[in-house]
């Protein structure tokens, strides 16, 4: 995610020009974005900074887990993650 955004998003990488003004009209036309529901457009800057800190914490945790010997989960990890994100699905 970092590599993708870092090469394309001015918020993720100040050295990259923002392209939202070029991409947004096509996203609206194709129905990917509803201009009446732009929830992220109203986020204050400090929330973006907080998100950056949270992403760094997750990245650090992922690095710790990557450095451990192979972990064998008793259940399918993807299924557990789906259950956490949408508990009403099952």
N, C-alpha and C positions, 0 to 999 in steps of 0.2 A: 504494500500500500504506500509506504514511504517513497519508494523509488518511483512509483507511478505518479503520485501527486507532486513529488519534488521536481519532476520534469515538466509538469503541466500546469501547476497551480501557484499563483502569486502569493496566496496565503501560506502555503506550505513551504515555499521557497521564494523569498523576496527578490532573488536574482532572475526570476522567471516572470515575464509579463502576464498579467491576468488576461485570459481569453474568454471569460464569461460572456462579455458583450457580443462575441462572435458565435458562441455555442448555444446560448439561451434561446434565440428565436427558433432555431431548428428543433430544440428539445420541446418547446411549447407547441410548435406545429405538429410534432409527432405524438403529443400527448404525454410525454415523459415528465413534463413540469406543468403544474396547474398554477397560473399566475395569481389566482385568488388564494392560494395556500402556500405562500413562500415563507415557511416557518423559520428556515435558517437565515433568511435575509435580515431578520430583525434581531439576531443575536448580538449582544454587546461584545466589544472587542475582548474584554476580560474573560468571557466564556470561551473564546477561541484560544486564549492563552491557557486556560484551565484544561481544555481539550488537549493541547500540546503536552502538558504535564502528565495527564492521564495516559496518553499514548506512550510517552516515555516510560512510565511505570509498567505498562503492559509489555513493552519491548524488553525491558530489563528482566521481567519475570520469564518471558519466553526464552531469553538467553540463558537464564539459570536452568530452566528445564532442558534446553538443548544440550547443556554441558553435563547433565546427569546420564548415567547408564540408561540404556533403553528401558522405558517404562511400559509395563504390560498392564493395561486396564482390564478390569473384570467385565466391563461393558463397552460397547461401541462408543467411542468418544464423541463422534458426530451426533449420535442419537441422544446422548446425554446433553450435549450443547443445544440441540433442538428442543429438548424437554425444558431446559432452563429458559430459553428464549420464548417459547410458546407452550406453557404448561397445559393449556386447554386443548391442544391438538390431539392428544391420545384419549 
